[in-house]
């Protein structure tokens, strides 16, 4: 083996050889967006779990949910969990704008709302570049994700149909329903109405806005029955204060706002004249759609409509947990994923 070849091999394998679960970053340089704008000095965060097999055929991409980061996904990976890392190499990837990957809050070149608007499709483009340019992978066993991660999964099916064997969107949507738009616009309006917002140029985080956002979010996250059961007998002032504190601590408001805008623009059917049946023809992966029938945060109607057009396997979660159903029915979800990945 020549020195040059050895150096090249080390460079190729280094991103895959880091300690399991360690935060890593892939530098993409400029990322051209769907709008024609550019994110400068784009870095994408990711963590890996399990081992890539010799055939490089067991990689599973798992994008983050809205406001989430890859460290929050770690508990889903391992023997007996959502994805068995004894069999699969999982790449948990931080979506653009989550405060880990390049975002309004951490961009030096384009801080705050100088950071251009991006879409779910742009998130997928950044992930494709991460896989091909940094991890040197040209195929995936599967893409799967929860909530906004499910939205990214639907987009992956159509942006890069030949790149993946399986697609497993979990409580996600291929396009927003009117009810979804109402929810996310309500949060957007709450932010914009705060006098301290100043179009993202706030001196201190707009606390009033994010308190309202927290309350709106809590209304949609579970069903009334679930919320009542979880909080029965508790002092509601303390419950609300704790939720608001968590919202304020979890994500910069500009990051939150830009990811909201990405979801509001999401519609994988747009290039197909809005027709799910036409879009279904373009999908090559085998699809399993996991939907929560009582989901108030991401309405399941669009996902189920597309699932029927795809003749996909459908797993319906019908408990009172609403959008939290993947956690409440974790064993059922893990079984469905295991069967889909075979």
C-alpha atoms as a printed R data frame, in Angstrom:
    type eleno elety resid chain resno       x      y      z
1   ATOM     1    CA   UNK     A     1   0.000  0.000  0.000
2   ATOM     2    CA   UNK     A     2   1.479  3.349 -1.001
3   ATOM     3    CA   UNK     A     3   1.633  6.226  1.458
4   ATOM     4    CA   UNK     A     4  -0.725  8.276 -0.734
5   ATOM     5    CA   UNK     A     5  -3.296  5.458 -0.861
6   ATOM     6    CA   UNK     A     6  -3.041  4.901  2.897
7   ATOM     7    CA   UNK     A     7  -3.583  8.609  3.561
8   ATOM     8    CA   UNK     A     8  -6.620  8.619  1.294
9   ATOM     9    CA   UNK     A     9  -8.071  5.557  3.008
10  ATOM    10    CA   UNK     A    10  -7.619  7.128  6.441
11  ATOM    11    CA   UNK     A    11  -9.345 10.308  5.250
12  ATOM    12    CA   UNK     A    12 -12.278  8.291  3.926
13  ATOM    13    CA   UNK     A    13 -12.705  6.182  7.038
14  ATOM    14    CA   UNK     A    14 -12.052  8.831  9.705
15  ATOM    15    CA   UNK     A    15 -15.617 10.238  9.833
16  ATOM    16    CA   UNK     A    16 -16.961  6.709 10.344
17  ATOM    17    CA   UNK     A    17 -14.464  5.733 13.047
18  ATOM    18    CA   UNK     A    18 -15.320  8.282 15.751
19  ATOM    19    CA   UNK     A    19 -16.465  7.190 19.195
20  ATOM    20    CA   UNK     A    20 -20.070  6.000 19.069
21  ATOM    21    CA   UNK     A    21 -22.523  8.820 19.684
22  ATOM    22    CA   UNK     A    22 -19.898 11.583 19.626
23  ATOM    23    CA   UNK     A    23 -20.914 14.894 18.083
24  ATOM    24    CA   UNK     A    24 -19.265 15.332 14.687
25  ATOM    25    CA   UNK     A    25 -19.527 17.930 11.938
26  ATOM    26    CA   UNK     A    26 -19.289 17.815  8.187
27  ATOM    27    CA   UNK     A    27 -18.087 20.982  6.460
28  ATOM    28    CA   UNK     A    28 -19.956 21.537  3.187
29  ATOM    29    CA   UNK     A    29 -18.731 25.009  2.263
30  ATOM    30    CA   UNK     A    30 -21.485 26.949  0.500
31  ATOM    31    CA   UNK     A    31 -24.892 25.275  0.349
32  ATOM    32    CA   UNK     A    32 -27.079 26.492 -2.504
33  ATOM    33    CA   UNK     A    33 -30.723 26.559 -1.477
34  ATOM    34    CA   UNK     A    34 -33.911 25.788 -3.362
35  ATOM    35    CA   UNK     A    35 -34.586 29.554 -3.470
36  ATOM    36    CA   UNK     A    36 -31.259 30.266 -5.175
37  ATOM    37    CA   UNK     A    37 -29.817 31.843 -2.011
38  ATOM    38    CA   UNK     A    38 -26.744 30.363 -0.355
39  ATOM    39    CA   UNK     A    39 -25.877 29.352  3.204
40  ATOM    40    CA   UNK     A    40 -22.228 30.289  3.654
41  ATOM    41    CA   UNK     A    41 -19.780 28.044  5.505
42  ATOM    42    CA   UNK     A    42 -22.418 25.384  6.086
43  ATOM    43    CA   UNK     A    43 -21.640 22.713  8.675
44  ATOM    44    CA   UNK     A    44 -23.925 19.769  9.389
45  ATOM    45    CA   UNK     A    45 -23.831 18.050 12.767
46  ATOM    46    CA   UNK     A    46 -24.252 14.302 13.101
47  ATOM    47    CA   UNK     A    47 -23.629 11.314 15.381
48  ATOM    48    CA   UNK     A    48 -23.162  7.679 14.416
49  ATOM    49    CA   UNK     A    49 -24.248  4.513 16.218
50  ATOM    50    CA   UNK     A    50 -23.371  0.910 15.391
51  ATOM    51    CA   UNK     A    51 -20.941 -0.191 12.696
52  ATOM    52    CA   UNK     A    52 -20.988  0.094  8.919
53  ATOM    53    CA   UNK     A    53 -20.745 -3.391  7.439
54  ATOM    54    CA   UNK     A    54 -18.167 -4.445  4.865
55  ATOM    55    CA   UNK     A    55 -20.683 -4.090  2.035
56  ATOM    56    CA   UNK     A    56 -21.597 -0.579  3.267
57  ATOM    57    CA   UNK     A    57 -25.231 -1.620  2.930
58  ATOM    58    CA   UNK     A    58 -26.640 -1.168  6.445
59  ATOM    59    CA   UNK     A    59 -26.628  2.624  6.869
60  ATOM    60    CA   UNK     A    60 -29.786  4.266  8.211
61  ATOM    61    CA   UNK     A    61 -30.242  8.048  8.203
62  ATOM    62    CA   UNK     A    62 -32.316  9.511 11.042
63  ATOM    63    CA   UNK     A    63 -32.908 13.310 10.806
64  ATOM    64    CA   UNK     A    64 -33.992 15.360 13.814
65  ATOM    65    CA   UNK     A    65 -37.482 16.574 14.646
66  ATOM    66    CA   UNK     A    66 -38.494 20.236 14.927
67  ATOM    67    CA   UNK     A    67 -36.184 22.015 17.431
68  ATOM    68    CA   UNK     A    68 -34.499 18.673 18.181
69  ATOM    69    CA   UNK     A    69 -30.836 17.712 18.067
70  ATOM    70    CA   UNK     A    70 -29.007 14.473 17.455
71  ATOM    71    CA   UNK     A    71 -28.155 13.939 21.125
72  ATOM    72    CA   UNK     A    72 -31.890 13.660 21.862
73  ATOM    73    CA   UNK     A    73 -32.180 10.811 19.364
74  ATOM    74    CA   UNK     A    74 -29.506  8.630 20.967
75  ATOM    75    CA   UNK     A    75 -31.876  6.713 23.261
76  ATOM    76    CA   UNK     A    76 -33.695  5.335 20.203
77  ATOM    77    CA   UNK     A    77 -30.696  3.316 19.021
78  ATOM    78    CA   UNK     A    78 -29.455  0.024 20.430
79  ATOM    79    CA   UNK     A    79 -30.471 -3.611 20.937
80  ATOM    80    CA   UNK     A    80 -34.232 -3.872 21.438
81  ATOM    81    CA   UNK     A    81 -34.775 -0.194 20.645
82  ATOM    82    CA   UNK     A    82 -36.271  1.646 17.693
83  ATOM    83    CA   UNK     A    83 -33.257  0.802 15.514
84  ATOM    84    CA   UNK     A    84 -31.067 -2.167 16.420
85  ATOM    85    CA   UNK     A    85 -27.457 -1.012 16.152
86  ATOM    86    CA   UNK     A    86 -26.339 -4.623 16.240
87  ATOM    87    CA   UNK     A    87 -27.595 -4.810 12.665
88  ATOM    88    CA   UNK     A    88 -27.614 -1.222 11.395
89  ATOM    89    CA   UNK     A    89 -25.281  1.759 11.223
90  ATOM    90    CA   UNK     A    90 -27.329  4.787 12.226
91  ATOM    91    CA   UNK     A    91 -26.452  8.348 11.238
92  ATOM    92    CA   UNK     A    92 -28.439 10.785 13.375
93  ATOM    93    CA   UNK     A    93 -28.234 14.131 11.602
94  ATOM    94    CA   UNK     A    94 -28.907 17.639 12.925
95  ATOM    95    CA   UNK     A    95 -31.283 19.502 10.611
96  ATOM    96    CA   UNK     A    96 -30.271 22.963  9.415
97  ATOM    97    CA   UNK     A    97 -31.381 25.627 11.869
98  ATOM    98    CA   UNK     A    98 -31.427 23.499 15.032
99  ATOM    99    CA   UNK     A    99 -28.604 25.413 16.715
100 ATOM   100    CA   UNK     A   100 -26.065 22.607 16.184
101 ATOM   101    CA   UNK     A   101 -25.829 22.530 12.415
102 ATOM   102    CA   UNK     A   102 -25.354 25.930 10.785
103 ATOM   103    CA   UNK     A   103 -28.178 28.157 12.016
104 ATOM   104    CA   UNK     A   104 -29.171 31.787 12.500
105 ATOM   105    CA   UNK     A   105 -27.854 31.556 16.073
106 ATOM   106    CA   UNK     A   106 -24.354 30.299 15.231
107 ATOM   107    CA   UNK     A   107 -23.597 31.579 11.727
108 ATOM   108    CA   UNK     A   108 -20.780 34.108 11.652
109 ATOM   109    CA   UNK     A   109 -21.279 34.945  7.975
110 ATOM   110    CA   UNK     A   110 -25.103 35.270  8.140
111 ATOM   111    CA   UNK     A   111 -26.253 35.847 11.718
112 ATOM   112    CA   UNK     A   112 -29.867 36.070 12.858
113 ATOM   113    CA   UNK     A   113 -32.335 36.657 10.015
114 ATOM   114    CA   UNK     A   114 -29.540 37.506  7.628
115 ATOM   115    CA   UNK     A   115 -29.483 33.712  7.539
116 ATOM   116    CA   UNK     A   116 -31.566 32.847  4.451
117 ATOM   117    CA   UNK     A   117 -34.888 31.057  4.610
118 ATOM   118    CA   UNK     A   118 -34.464 27.348  3.968
119 ATOM   119    CA   UNK     A   119 -36.838 24.480  3.310
120 ATOM   120    CA   UNK     A   120 -37.238 20.829  4.233
121 ATOM   121    CA   UNK     A   121 -35.868 20.089  0.764
122 ATOM   122    CA   UNK     A   122 -32.739 22.123  1.627
123 ATOM   123    CA   UNK     A   123 -32.297 20.044  4.787
124 ATOM   124    CA   UNK     A   124 -32.356 16.912  2.631
125 ATOM   125    CA   UNK     A   125 -29.879 18.408  0.166
126 ATOM   126    CA   UNK     A   126 -27.456 19.166  3.012
127 ATOM   127    CA   UNK     A   127 -27.797 15.586  4.274
128 ATOM   128    CA   UNK     A   128 -27.182 14.135  0.817
129 ATOM   129    CA   UNK     A   129 -24.012 16.188  0.564
130 ATOM   130    CA   UNK     A   130 -22.950 15.070  4.052
131 ATOM   131    CA   UNK     A   131 -23.399 11.424  3.082
132 ATOM   132    CA   UNK     A   132 -21.691 11.619 -0.293
133 ATOM   133    CA   UNK     A   133 -18.944 14.190  0.322
134 ATOM   134    CA   UNK     A   134 -18.044 13.590  3.980
135 ATOM   135    CA   UNK     A   135 -19.088 10.019  4.814
136 ATOM   136    CA   UNK     A   136 -18.559  8.769  1.238
137 ATOM   137    CA   UNK     A   137 -21.778  6.770  1.198
138 ATOM   138    CA   UNK     A   138 -23.737  6.456 -2.022
139 ATOM   139    CA   UNK     A   139 -26.694  4.429 -0.761
140 ATOM   140    CA   UNK     A   140 -28.795  3.972  2.353
141 ATOM   141    CA   UNK     A   141 -30.702  1.027  3.695
142 ATOM   142    CA   UNK     A   142 -33.289  3.461  4.997
143 ATOM   143    CA   UNK     A   143 -34.266  6.967  5.929
144 ATOM   144    CA   UNK     A   144 -36.588  7.440  8.868
145 ATOM   145    CA   UNK     A   145 -37.544 10.216 11.234
146 ATOM   146    CA   UNK     A   146 -40.137 11.488 13.668
147 ATOM   147    CA   UNK     A   147 -42.341 14.563 13.104
148 ATOM   148    CA   UNK     A   148 -40.229 17.059 11.098
149 ATOM   149    CA   UNK     A   149 -37.853 14.116 10.666
150 ATOM   150    CA   UNK     A   150 -40.778 12.341  9.005
151 ATOM   151    CA   UNK     A   151 -41.276 15.356  6.738
152 ATOM   152    CA   UNK     A   152 -37.624 15.065  5.725
153 ATOM   153    CA   UNK     A   153 -38.157 11.338  5.104
154 ATOM   154    CA   UNK     A   154 -41.015 12.062  2.689
155 ATOM   155    CA   UNK     A   155 -38.794 14.582  0.916
156 ATOM   156    CA   UNK     A   156 -35.919 12.064  0.669
157 ATOM   157    CA   UNK     A   157 -38.223  9.624 -1.182
158 ATOM   158    CA   UNK     A   158 -38.674 12.164 -3.976
159 ATOM   159    CA   UNK     A   159 -35.431 14.158 -3.954
160 ATOM   160    CA   UNK     A   160 -33.228 11.046 -4.174
161 ATOM   161    CA   UNK     A   161 -35.502  8.090 -4.961
162 ATOM   162    CA   UNK     A   162 -32.658  5.742 -5.984
163 ATOM   163    CA   UNK     A   163 -30.558  6.485 -2.891
164 ATOM   164    CA   UNK     A   164 -32.618  4.538 -0.333
165 ATOM   165    CA   UNK     A   165 -34.182  1.081 -0.090
166 ATOM   166    CA   UNK     A   166 -36.666  1.878  2.673
167 ATOM   167    CA   UNK     A   167 -38.470  4.996  3.906
168 ATOM   168    CA   UNK     A   168 -40.181  5.084  7.301
169 ATOM   169    CA   UNK     A   169 -41.813  8.441  8.112
170 ATOM   170    CA   UNK     A   170 -43.122  8.485 11.677
171 ATOM   171    CA   UNK     A   171 -45.889 10.986 12.570
172 ATOM   172    CA   UNK     A   172 -44.676 13.123  9.667
173 ATOM   173    CA   UNK     A   173 -46.417 14.577  6.652
174 ATOM   174    CA   UNK     A   174 -45.679 14.990  2.930
175 ATOM   175    CA   UNK     A   175 -47.458 18.362  3.029
176 ATOM   176    CA   UNK     A   176 -49.177 20.370  5.722
177 ATOM   177    CA   UNK     A   177 -52.903 20.150  6.193
178 ATOM   178    CA   UNK     A   178 -54.861 23.382  6.786
179 ATOM   179    CA   UNK     A   179 -54.964 22.484 10.492
180 ATOM   180    CA   UNK     A   180 -51.162 22.161 10.568
181 ATOM   181    CA   UNK     A   181 -50.818 25.555  8.893
182 ATOM   182    CA   UNK     A   182 -53.114 27.057 11.540
183 ATOM   183    CA   UNK     A   183 -50.908 25.671 14.319
184 ATOM   184    CA   UNK     A   184 -47.555 26.753 12.901
185 ATOM   185    CA   UNK     A   185 -48.833 30.149 11.771
186 ATOM   186    CA   UNK     A   186 -50.196 30.739 15.287
187 ATOM   187    CA   UNK     A   187 -46.692 30.217 16.662
188 ATOM   188    CA   UNK     A   188 -45.197 32.431 13.945
189 ATOM   189    CA   UNK     A   189 -47.706 35.189 14.700
190 ATOM   190    CA   UNK     A   190 -46.973 34.960 18.425
191 ATOM   191    CA   UNK     A   191 -43.283 35.571 17.763
192 ATOM   192    CA   UNK     A   192 -43.896 38.418 15.322
193 ATOM   193    CA   UNK     A   193 -46.346 40.149 17.677
194 ATOM   194    CA   UNK     A   194 -43.782 40.481 20.490
195 ATOM   195    CA   UNK     A   195 -42.541 44.084 20.636
196 ATOM   196    CA   UNK     A   196 -39.097 42.785 21.547
197 ATOM   197    CA   UNK     A   197 -38.848 40.598 18.442
198 ATOM   198    CA   UNK     A   198 -37.621 43.413 16.156
199 ATOM   199    CA   UNK     A   199 -37.533 41.086 13.152
200 ATOM   200    CA   UNK     A   200 -34.949 38.898 14.818
201 ATOM   201    CA   UNK     A   201 -32.699 41.720 16.008
202 ATOM   202    CA   UNK     A   202 -33.775 41.406 19.642
203 ATOM   203    CA   UNK     A   203 -31.415 42.470 22.413
204 ATOM   204    CA   UNK     A   204 -32.850 39.850 24.758
205 ATOM   205    CA   UNK     A   205 -34.871 36.794 23.837
206 ATOM   206    CA   UNK     A   206 -38.567 37.676 23.343
207 ATOM   207    CA   UNK     A   207 -39.840 35.930 26.468
208 ATOM   208    CA   UNK     A   208 -43.510 36.856 26.066
209 ATOM   209    CA   UNK     A   209 -43.607 35.371 22.581
210 ATOM   210    CA   UNK     A   210 -41.932 32.130 23.549
211 ATOM   211    CA   UNK     A   211 -44.192 31.695 26.569
212 ATOM   212    CA   UNK     A   212 -47.176 31.860 24.225
213 ATOM   213    CA   UNK     A   213 -45.452 29.522 21.752
214 ATOM   214    CA   UNK     A   214 -44.881 27.049 24.590
215 ATOM   215    CA   UNK     A   215 -48.573 27.075 25.497
216 ATOM   216    CA   UNK     A   216 -49.666 26.623 21.864
217 ATOM   217    CA   UNK     A   217 -47.199 23.764 21.475
218 ATOM   218    CA   UNK     A   218 -48.460 22.028 24.616
219 ATOM   219    CA   UNK     A   219 -52.054 22.256 23.371
220 ATOM   220    CA   UNK     A   220 -51.127 20.354 20.215
221 ATOM   221    CA   UNK     A   221 -48.540 17.871 21.469
222 ATOM   222    CA   UNK     A   222 -50.968 15.439 23.093
223 ATOM   223    CA   UNK     A   223 -54.707 14.906 23.239
224 ATOM   224    CA   UNK     A   224 -56.831 16.523 25.978
225 ATOM   225    CA   UNK     A   225 -57.232 13.103 27.616
226 ATOM   226    CA   UNK     A   226 -53.458 12.564 27.645
227 ATOM   227    CA   UNK     A   227 -52.734 16.050 29.005
228 ATOM   228    CA   UNK     A   228 -55.353 15.710 31.740
229 ATOM   229    CA   UNK     A   229 -54.033 12.312 32.801
230 ATOM   230    CA   UNK     A   230 -50.412 13.482 32.875
231 ATOM   231    CA   UNK     A   231 -51.178 16.597 34.920
232 ATOM   232    CA   UNK     A   232 -54.009 15.503 37.192
233 ATOM   233    CA   UNK     A   233 -53.523 16.835 40.711
234 ATOM   234    CA   UNK     A   234 -50.588 19.065 39.758
235 ATOM   235    CA   UNK     A   235 -50.392 22.817 40.294
236 ATOM   236    CA   UNK     A   236 -50.933 24.124 36.770
237 ATOM   237    CA   UNK     A   237 -48.926 27.299 37.313
238 ATOM   238    CA   UNK     A   238 -45.883 25.142 38.024
239 ATOM   239    CA   UNK     A   239 -46.609 22.866 35.042
240 ATOM   240    CA   UNK     A   240 -46.898 25.811 32.643
241 ATOM   241    CA   UNK     A   241 -43.842 27.547 34.064
242 ATOM   242    CA   UNK     A   242 -41.738 24.422 33.656
243 ATOM   243    CA   UNK     A   243 -42.866 23.964 30.045
244 ATOM   244    CA   UNK     A   244 -42.180 27.617 29.263
245 ATOM   245    CA   UNK     A   245 -38.751 27.412 30.880
246 ATOM   246    CA   UNK     A   246 -37.913 24.368 28.758
247 ATOM   247    CA   UNK     A   247 -39.045 26.140 25.578
248 ATOM   248    CA   UNK     A   248 -36.947 29.206 26.358
249 ATOM   249    CA   UNK     A   249 -33.890 27.070 27.064
250 ATOM   250    CA   UNK     A   250 -34.240 24.696 24.121
251 ATOM   251    CA   UNK     A   251 -33.718 26.818 21.025
252 ATOM   252    CA   UNK     A   252 -32.844 30.330 19.948
253 ATOM   253    CA   UNK     A   253 -35.944 32.206 18.716
254 ATOM   254    CA   UNK     A   254 -34.440 32.952 15.295
255 ATOM   255    CA   UNK     A   255 -33.640 29.256 14.864
256 ATOM   256    CA   UNK     A   256 -37.179 28.370 15.934
257 ATOM   257    CA   UNK     A   257 -38.636 30.906 13.493
258 ATOM   258    CA   UNK     A   258 -36.622 29.701 10.494
259 ATOM   259    CA   UNK     A   259 -37.486 26.038 11.149
260 ATOM   260    CA   UNK     A   260 -41.160 27.038 11.464
261 ATOM   261    CA   UNK     A   261 -40.923 28.679  8.056
262 ATOM   262    CA   UNK     A   262 -39.345 25.533  6.618
263 ATOM   263    CA   UNK     A   263 -42.287 23.425  7.764
264 ATOM   264    CA   UNK     A   264 -44.817 25.971  6.516
265 ATOM   265    CA   UNK     A   265 -43.274 25.770  3.028
266 ATOM   266    CA   UNK     A   266 -43.239 21.959  3.009
267 ATOM   267    CA   UNK     A   267 -45.090 20.212  0.176
268 ATOM   268    CA   UNK     A   268 -43.452 17.287 -1.625
269 ATOM   269    CA   UNK     A   269 -46.316 17.208 -4.154
270 ATOM   270    CA   UNK     A   270 -45.643 20.692 -5.534
271 ATOM   271    CA   UNK     A   271 -43.418 19.472 -8.414
272 ATOM   272    CA   UNK     A   272 -46.163 16.961 -9.313
273 ATOM   273    CA   UNK     A   273 -48.971 19.527 -9.765
274 ATOM   274    CA   UNK     A   274 -50.088 18.771 -6.200
275 ATOM   275    CA   UNK     A   275 -51.054 15.198 -7.087
276 ATOM   276    CA   UNK     A   276 -50.034 12.446 -4.601
277 ATOM   277    CA   UNK     A   277 -50.666  9.754 -7.230
278 ATOM   278    CA   UNK     A   278 -48.191 11.352 -9.657
279 ATOM   279    CA   UNK     A   279 -45.649 11.728 -6.858
280 ATOM   280    CA   UNK     A   280 -46.084  8.078 -5.862
281 ATOM   281    CA   UNK     A   281 -44.899  6.929 -9.295
282 ATOM   282    CA   UNK     A   282 -41.532  8.598 -8.671
283 ATOM   283    CA   UNK     A   283 -40.902  6.793 -5.346
284 ATOM   284    CA   UNK     A   284 -38.615  3.749 -5.569
285 ATOM   285    CA   UNK     A   285 -38.196  2.877 -1.877
286 ATOM   286    CA   UNK     A   286 -40.406  0.466 -0.001
287 ATOM   287    CA   UNK     A   287 -42.386  2.634  2.395
288 ATOM   288    CA   UNK     A   288 -43.854  2.119  5.845
289 ATOM   289    CA   UNK     A   289 -45.925  5.037  7.112
290 ATOM   290    CA   UNK     A   290 -46.423  5.227 10.874
291 ATOM   291    CA   UNK     A   291 -49.237  7.646 11.752
292 ATOM   292    CA   UNK     A   292 -50.963  8.681 14.963
293 ATOM   293    CA   UNK     A   293 -54.686  8.963 14.278
294 ATOM   294    CA   UNK     A   294 -55.227 11.372 17.181
295 ATOM   295    CA   UNK     A   295 -52.271 13.594 16.298
296 ATOM   296    CA   UNK     A   296 -53.129 17.285 16.797
297 ATOM   297    CA   UNK     A   297 -49.656 18.547 15.882
298 ATOM   298    CA   UNK     A   298 -49.014 16.875 12.526
299 ATOM   299    CA   UNK     A   299 -52.353 15.877 11.072
300 ATOM   300    CA   UNK     A   300 -52.120 12.310  9.676
301 ATOM   301    CA   UNK     A   301 -54.482 12.816  6.697
302 ATOM   302    CA   UNK     A   302 -51.828 13.733  4.100
303 ATOM   303    CA   UNK     A   303 -49.487 10.931  5.184
304 ATOM   304    CA   UNK     A   304 -52.274  8.350  4.997
305 ATOM   305    CA   UNK     A   305 -53.438  9.635  1.613
306 ATOM   306    CA   UNK     A   306 -49.917  9.307  0.212
307 ATOM   307    CA   UNK     A   307 -49.474  5.907  1.867
308 ATOM   308    CA   UNK     A   308 -52.529  4.614  0.002
309 ATOM   309    CA   UNK     A   309 -51.216  6.063 -3.272
310 ATOM   310    CA   UNK     A   310 -47.889  4.306 -2.630
311 ATOM   311    CA   UNK     A   311 -49.556  1.070 -1.534
312 ATOM   312    CA   UNK     A   312 -47.303  1.414  1.497
313 ATOM   313    CA   UNK     A   313 -47.474 -0.518  4.732
314 ATOM   314    CA   UNK     A   314 -49.495  1.559  7.196
315 ATOM   315    CA   UNK     A   315 -49.111  1.371 10.966
316 ATOM   316    CA   UNK     A   316 -51.861  3.281 12.777
317 ATOM   317    CA   UNK     A   317 -51.296  4.362 16.374
318 ATOM   318    CA   UNK     A   318 -54.639  5.129 18.003
319 ATOM   319    CA   UNK     A   319 -53.874  5.789 21.652
320 ATOM   320    CA   UNK     A   320 -54.545  9.050 23.471
321 ATOM   321    CA   UNK     A   321 -50.923 10.237 23.302
322 ATOM   322    CA   UNK     A   322 -51.419 12.104 20.034
323 ATOM   323    CA   UNK     A   323 -48.124 13.329 18.584
324 ATOM   324    CA   UNK     A   324 -46.296 11.618 21.443
325 ATOM   325    CA   UNK     A   325 -47.519  8.217 20.234
326 ATOM   326    CA   UNK     A   326 -44.096  6.933 19.027
327 ATOM   327    CA   UNK     A   327 -42.879  7.127 22.631
328 ATOM   328    CA   UNK     A   328 -46.077  5.808 24.195
329 ATOM   329    CA   UNK     A   329 -46.223  2.877 21.757
330 ATOM   330    CA   UNK     A   330 -42.474  2.412 21.396
331 ATOM   331    CA   UNK     A   331 -42.500 -1.395 21.241
332 ATOM   332    CA   UNK     A   332 -45.052 -1.415 18.432
333 ATOM   333    CA   UNK     A   333 -43.089  1.198 16.505
334 ATOM   334    CA   UNK     A   334 -39.828 -0.731 16.994
335 ATOM   335    CA   UNK     A   335 -41.462 -3.928 15.708
336 ATOM   336    CA   UNK     A   336 -42.797 -2.135 12.624
337 ATOM   337    CA   UNK     A   337 -39.364 -0.631 11.902
338 ATOM   338    CA   UNK     A   338 -37.615 -3.986 12.359
339 ATOM   339    CA   UNK     A   339 -39.991 -5.620  9.889
340 ATOM   340    CA   UNK     A   340 -39.642 -2.763  7.397
341 ATOM   341    CA   UNK     A   341 -35.831 -2.862  7.463
342 ATOM   342    CA   UNK     A   342 -35.620 -6.554  6.548
